Amino acid sequence: MNTKTLSVSYPNGAIQGTVQLTGSKSESNRALILSALSKGKVRIENLSNADDTVTLKAVLDSLHTPQENRTIDVGPAGTAMRFLTAYLSTIPGSFVLTGSERMKQRPIGILVDALQTIGAHINYIEQPGFPPLQIHGNFTQQQEEVFIKGDVSSQYLSALLLVASFLPKGLRLNILGTLTSKPYVDMTLDMLRETGITHEWNENSITIRKQPVQDSILHVEPDWSAASYWYALVALAPLGSCLFLPGLKDRSLQGDRAIAGIMANFGVRSTFENKGVKIEKTTTSDSKRFFDLKECPDLAQTIIACCAALGYDASFTGLETLKIKETDRILALQNELAKFGVQLLEDNQIYHLRTSNKAMPKSTVIKTYEDHRMAMAFAPLALAFDEIVIEDPAVVGKSYPAFWEHLASVGFILD
C-alpha cells in the first residue's frame, strides 16, 4: 500500500460480508471525560480506537502524574480540544492547550467566553479566539448562568454540560438562536443520565445542579458515522449486495443513526436483527432529493458524494458548520466533485448538487485536505468509476483506523 496515495477499485459482483465497527468516537470521548471527572466511578466498555479518542485518553491518563506548567498537544483532535478546555479549567494545575496548525485556525472563543463568564482563567497565547490556550485550573465559580450561541458547534455546549454537575453551583446553560446538531447534545445528556446526573430542559435553557455521579458502566455503541460509509457502498453496489453491521441499534444515542432513513431514498433497506443491522441493496427507493442535515452534518460528505455518483440532483441545508471542521468541507467538496464534472452551488445557505455534466473518468485522484471524512466519503465511488485514488489514506485513523482493512475484507482491491 502506498502511504501517500491509495488506489481503490472493485472487481465486479455483489458485496457481501460482516463488518465490525469500532465504538462511537462521540460516545467514547464523552465517556472519557465523565470517567475522569468521576475519578473512575464511571467505567467504559467498547471504547473507540479512533486516533481522536486515543489522544484524549492519553492526555487524561497523563494527568494522573502531577506536573507544573504542562503543555498538552491534541494534534488535529477537535473534540479533545473543546472538551479539555472545559475539563482542564476545573482541575488543579496550569496548562498550555495546543494542537495542529489547522486546530489553531478553528475557533474556540465562544466556549472560552462562556467559561470565563463563570470564572475560568483562560488566556489566548497567539490569536484571540483561537488555540493555543493558557489555562489556570481549579477556578472559583463566580456565577451559575451562561449564554451561548447554539448554531456554531454543539461541542461547545457538550463541553459545558459534561462539567456542569461537578461545579460548586452547577450550571444553567441558555442557548441563543437555533440549536444545530441537537442529537449530539441529546447524546451528552443521555450519557449523563446513565451516570445518575439529571437535568432540566425548559425551552432554550438547560439546568444541571451540582450532584454526585453514581458508580456506572457506559457501554459504547458501534459508530453510526462509520456505518454511513457502508450505507453509501451498498447504495452504489449491484442488486443482491448485503452487509451486516453487528451492535448497531435502532434506538441509538447517535444522531448519525439518521443515515438509515436517508439511504432508503437510494435503495438501501435496513433490517435490525440479530443484535445488529442488515443493510441490502433493493430496487425500491424514494424520490426525496432535499435533505436538511442540520442535526447530522457529519453525514454531509457521504450523502453528497453518493448523490453525485448516482447522478442525482439534490439540495441540502444545515451545512453551516462544515466550514469550521477539519477543513472547509464545503470548499473541499466543491473542488473534488468538480473532477467528475459535478457542481455544488450555494444559494442563500441552500446547496444544490448539479450532475448533468457528470463525467466518467477512468481514474480520479481525491485530495483529502487532512480530513478523514473526505477519504471515506469518496472511497465508495470506486463502485461507480473504474478507480478512485485517495491521497493521504492514513487520515482515516482519526475516526476509523480499520477502514481500509475492512474494505479489503469485502473484496475491494487496494494498491
N, C-alpha and C positions, 0 to 999 in steps of 0.2 A: 504493500500500500504506500503510495506517495504521500509523504507527510504534508506537502504543500498543496497538492490537489488530489482529488479522488474521483475517478470515473465510475459512474453508477449506470448500470444497464440491466435489462431484464430479458431473458431469452424468449419466452412465449408461454402461453397457457395460464390457467387459473392459479391464484395464490392460495395456498393452504398452510395452516400452521397454528401454533400456540406461542404467544409472546408474553413473557412475564415481565411486566413493567416495574421499574423502581418505585419506591414510595414517593408520594407527592412532595415536591420541593416546598410548596407553600405551607402545607401542614407541618412538614418537618421543621422548617425554620421557626414557626410559631411555637412548636413543641419544645425546641431547644431553649428558647428564651424563657418559657414557663418553667422548664426544669431548672434552669439556672437561678431564676428568681425564687423558686421554692426550695432551693438548696437540696435538690434531689428527691423531694417528696413526689414530684411528677416524674414518672418513668416513661420511656418511649419504646415502642415496638415498630419494626419495619421502617427504620429511618432511611431517608433517601441517600443514595450515594452520589448525588449531583455535586459538582465542584462547589457550587454556592453553599450547599449545606455542609460539606466537608470543611470549607473555610470557616463558616460560622462556628461549627463545633470546635475546631482547633483553637479559635480565639477564646471561646468561653472556657475551654479546658485550661488554656494558658493562664487565665486569670486566677486560678487556684493558687498560683505561686506569687506572693507579693513582690512588687517591683515598682519603684518610683519612676515617674515620667515615662510611662510605657508608650511606645509607638505601635499602633495596630494598622496593618495594611490589609484591606479586604480585597484588593485587586479589582476585578470587574463585578463583584457581588453586590448588586444594588439593594437587595433585601437586607443583607447583612449590614450595609452602611446605615440604612434607616433604622432598623431595629436596634443596632448597637448605639446609635446616637441617643436614643431614649434610655436604653438599659444602662450604659456607662454613666449617665447623669445621676443614676440612683444609687450607685455603689461607691465605696471609698476609693480614692485614687485620682491621679492626674494622667490624662491620656491625650495622645495625638491620634486622631482617627483619619486615615487617608485611604486612597485607592488608586486605581489606574488613571491614566490621562483622561480617558473617556469619563470615568467616575467624577473627575474634577470639573467636568462640564455639565454634570447632571444636577439640577437644582435641589437644594435641601433647606432653603431659607424658611419655607412655610412651617416645617417641623421644628426648626431651631427657634423660630419666633414663638411658637406655642409653648415650647419647653421653657424658654426664657420668661414667658409670662407667669409661669407658676414658680419661678425661682431658680431654674437651672443656670449653671455658669458655663456658657459655651461661647467661644470666640472663633472668628474666621482667621485662618492663618494666611491665606492668599486672597482670593477674590470673595467679596461679601456675597453671601447667599449660596456658596458652593464649598464642597470639601477642598482641602483638609480642614479639620476642626480641632480646636484645643478644648478639651472637656475637663472640668474640675468636678468630680463626682460628689455624691452624698449631699446634695443641696438641701437647704431648708425651704420647705414648701411655703410659698407666700400666699397663694390662693388656690381655690379648687376648681376654677372655671376657665376654660379656654374656648376661643372661637377659631375655627379652621376651615379653609375652603375645601369643599368636597369633590371638586371637579378636576383636581390635578393628579393626585396619586392616593389611592386607598391605603397604601403602605404607611403614609404619614398617620392616618387615623389608627391603623392597627398597631403601630409602634406605641402610640399613646395608650391605647386600650390595654395592651399587654402589661404595662407597668402600673396601670391605674390603681388596682387593688392593693398594691404594695406601697403606695404613697400615704403619708400620715393623714391626709384629709380626703383621700380618694380623688375622684375627678369627674367633673361634668363637662362633656365634650359637645360643643354646639357646632353643628355642621352648617356652613354657609353655602348657599346655592345648591346646585344639583349634585347628588352623590353618584360618582361613576364607580364602576367595579364593585357595586354593593355586595355581590356574593362573597368577596374577599373579607369585607367587614363582618358579614354574617358568619363566615368561617371562624374568624377570630373570636367572636362572641360565643359561638357554639363550643369551641375548644376550651374557652374559659369556663363555660358552664360544666363541661366534663370534669374540670378540676375543682368544682364547687364554688366558683366565683359567679355571682349573679349580677344582673344589670337591669336598668330600666331604660326603655327607649320610648320617649314621648316626642312625636313629630320629628324635629331635627335635633333633638338633644338626647345624648346617651350618658347615663349616670352610673358610675361604678363606685360604691363606697369602699372604704378600707375594710378588708375582710381576710380571714386566713384561707390559704389554699389547703385542699384535702389531699391525703395520700391517694394517688390515682395512677392509672396506666393509660396513656394515649396511644392508640393503635393507628398508625398512619396508613391510609388507604393508598393503593397504587395511583399513579399520577395521570389524571384525565388530560392534562395538557400534552403529555407524551402520547396518550391514546389518540389524540387528534390526528397525528401523522399517519397512523394506521387506518383511520377512517378515510383519509384522503387517498391512501394507497388502494383501498377497496373500491372507492368511488371511481378511480381511474383504471381499475383492473377488469379483466374479462368476466362475463357471467360465470357463475359457479365458484368464484373466489369467496373464501370464508376464513376468518381468523377468530381465534378465541383469546380473550384477554382476561386472565384469572384475577379475581379480587376486586374488580370494579363493581360498584353498587349503583343501583338505580337511584336510591335516595342517598345522595352524596353531599358532603360539605363543600365540594369544589364547584365553583361556578362554571368551569370548563366542561362540566357534565353536559352543558348545552350542545356540545358537538354532536351528540347522538341525534337530537332533533333536527339540527341544521343539515346534517348529512343525509337525512331521509329525503331531502329535496334533490339529492344527487343519486338516488337509487341504492342507498345503503340502509339495510334493515338491522336493527339492534334487538337482540333477544337476551334478556337477563335470565341466566340459568346456570346451574352447577357452580354457584358462587363466583360468577364472573359474567362477562357479556360476550355473546357470539355476534360478530358483525359479518354480513354477507351481501354480495352484490346481487341486486334484483332488477327486474325490468320496470319496477314501479318507482316513480319519482314524482315529486310535486313541481309546480311551476313557479314557486316563490323565488323571486330574484331581487328582493330588497331585504337587507339584513341590518338590524340595529345591534351592534356589537359593544355597546356601552358597558354592559355587565361582564363581558368576556373578551377584552381587547387582545389578549394573548393568542386568540384563535384567528385573528385577522389575516396574518400572512398565510396560514394554512388554507383558509377558505378562499382568499383572493387568488392564490396561485392555482388552486384546484379549479376554480371557475375559469381561469384563463386557459388551462389545459383542456378543459371540456368544451371551450368555445362558447361559454355562457356569458352574455352581457348581464351585469348585475350592478346594484347600487348599495352603498354601505354608509352607515352613520355610526357615531360613537367611537371614532378613531382619534379623538383629540390628544389622548395621552401617548400615542405612538411616536411622537416627535422627541420625547424625552426618555425613551427606553435605551437599550444597549447601543443603538444607533438611532438616527432619524429613520424610523421604519417606513414612513410614507415615501421619502425620497429613495430609500433603498429598493422598495417595491417598484417604484416607477422606473428606476434605472434598469433593473433586471428584467421586468416584464417587457420593456422596450426591445430587448434582444429577441423576443418572439413576435414582435410587431403588435403587442398589446399595450393599450394606454390605460392609465389610471388617472382620471381627471377630477379635480376638485371644484365644486360649485357650492359656495355657502355652507361649508362643512359637510356636504354630501359628496361622497367619492363614487364616481361612475367608472365601471370597467367596460372598455370597448375592445371587442375581439374581432371585428370584421376584417382587419388586416393581419390576422394571426398567420405567422409563418411556421414552417415545419423544418427548422434546421436539423441537420444530422447530429450535430454536437454543439452544445452551448455551455460556456463557462460561466458559472454563477459566482459572483463575488458575495462574500458573507458579511462583510463590514463588522467583524468581531461579534457577530450576533448569532447565537445558537439557533434561534428560530428561523432565520433566513436559510441556514443549511438544511434544516429538517423539513421546512415547508416546501422547498424546491426539489428535494430528492425524489418525492413521488412522481415528479414529471418525467422521470425515466420511463414510466409506463406509457406516456403519450408521445414521447420522442425517442429517437434511437439511443441517445446517450445524453446524460447530464454530467457535467464536470463541476465538482464543488471545490472552491478554493478554501483553504484552511479548515479541513474537515474536523480537526480536533476541537473546534469551537463547540461542538455538541456536548462536550464534557460538562459545560456549565449547568445543564439540567438533565442530560440523558446520555451518560458515558457509553452505554452499551448499544446505542442506536445503530451504528454500522454493523456491529456483530449480529444484531437481531435481523437487520435487513438481509445479510448473507444467509441467515438460517432459514429464510423462506424463499431462497432461490435467486436473490439478486447477485449480479456479478460486480464485484468491486475491484478496481485496479488502480 
